[in-house]
Each structure stands twice: as structure tokens, then as C-alpha cells.
Amino acid sequence: QCDWSSDVCSSDLYGQGVEEVRKFAREMIDLGVDTMKLVLSGRGSVIPRHFHELSYDSAELSAVAQMAREAGVKLAAHAYSAESVRLAIRHGFHAIYHCNFVDEPALDLMEEHRDRFFVAPAVGIIVAGVERRELITEQMPEHVAEAFEGLKMIREAQREVIPKMR
């Protein structure tokens, strides 16, 4: 859960660093999850200033990936930026959501490893957020003032990148 007015998320309950990532992963594994979804980039979802910020470094992702493999847990990534998609592939994520702002090298890496993961562009909420504004309630992150511009940026990026995915 996030308080969109202050940009604070429940994920902030965990600190930064390998040990904090391990703590989170251990708690999720102990709860019995079969998939953990991590926000690698695009925190704040439709807020443009967060599109390219990385939430984890390679060491943190390596730690969580190892724990997930050992526990038989799949990894999913919320990944907007090219670097976050590259990190997801390098660390064995099974599903990569969005991929809105990937570049040609990331597309090439995706193609090279295409049999190891699924891509879920998730266009529905973006289209709804741009074209069906009346459905966006005050509780939704898409209602925040700068979100509408972010939604339009994402929609344009999706229109460009989805046909390029191979």
C-alpha cells in the first residue's frame, strides 16, 4: 500500500541492503508465497520521476534470487526501465511486467533469453487511465495530478515498444 500524497510505500518498512532484502524474502517464503513480485523500477507506478529509478542493486537481487530458487518460489518484476529489465533477466525472474522504456540492447537480451520468462505489458490500466478518467477514484495512484502525464508517457512508450518485442 502507498500513500500517494507522500509517496511512502509499505515496502519502505524494510530498509535497504542485502540483509533487508533477505528479511523480506524470508518472511514471504515463510508465508508460503509461490511468487514474489518486486518493484525493480517504476515505483509509484505512474509517477514519471520514478520511471527509471532502480529499487534494488545487483547484490540485493542476487540474494533474493538465490533464496527464491532454494525455496522453489518464482520471481516477478515490475520493471519499467531497460536496466531493470536487464537485472530481472540476469537474476532469473520468471515474469517481467511492463517493460515500457526498454532500449535496443534490452530488447536483444530479452530475445536471447525469451524461453526463460514471460512479459506482461499490462496495457489495460494505462488505457483506462487515459481514456476512461471517470473510472479513476481518488484512492487510486492514477488520480494524482502528475499521474495523467505519466499515463500518457507510458501509453506512448507501450505503443512504440510492444511491436518491437520479439
Sequence and secondary structure as in RCSB ss.txt:
>XXXX:A:sequence
QCDWSSDVCSSDLYGQGVEEVRKFAREMIDLGVDTMKLVLSGRGSVIPRHFHELSYDSAELSAVAQMAREAGVKL
AAHAYSAESVRLAIRHGFHAIYHCNFVDEPALDLMEEHRDRFFVAPAVGIIVAGVERRELITEQMPEHVAEAFEG
LKMIREAQREVIPKMR
>XXXX:A:secstr
 EETTTTEEGGGGS SSHHHHHHHHHHHHHHT SEEEEE B TTTT GGGTT BS  HHHHHHHHHHHHHHT EE
EEEEEEHHHHHHHHHTT SEEEEEEE  HHHHHHHHHTTTS EEE   HHHHHHHH GGG  TTSGGGSTTHHHH
HHHHHHHHHHHGGG  
